[in-house]
Amino acid sequence: IAMAAAPVIAHHSYAAFDMKKFITIEGVVVSYQLINPHVHMTVKVPPGAKDPSQVGVWDVEGAAANIMRRQGWNAKTYKAGDPIILVGNPLKSGDKGIALSYALQPDGKRLYMDISRPKEAVGK
């Protein structure tokens, strides 16, 4: 029983993020890792951004890799240097980090990160 519960104990929540607030960041991919337990990206928002308070390096946390794969993500979705637009829930601390909701592709298509969130309720 203890071994079966270990993965649940090790998993963390999104308690550090303000799940009632959505922000959009536009920048350039520094790194993109489609790995478990959560997909992780680092994004640099350059000087001259629409919102000067967003300038800097952002930590972006997605869902588990298998969940994001079912949403259309793959190992080559992004690479370092790619421009990127992300919508997500910011850290409550005010640090530069978001829990990813979706990425907006150049053609306008949204790549969601979590199949458990209703699309109509995410990032309006």
Secondary structure, DSSP 8 states (H G I E B T S, - for coil): -HHHHHHHHH---STTB-TT--EEEEEEEEEEE--SSS-EEEEEE-TT-SSGGG-EEEEEE---HHHHHHTT--TTS--TT-EEEEEEEEBTT-SSEEEEEEEE-TTS-EEES-TTS-GGGS--
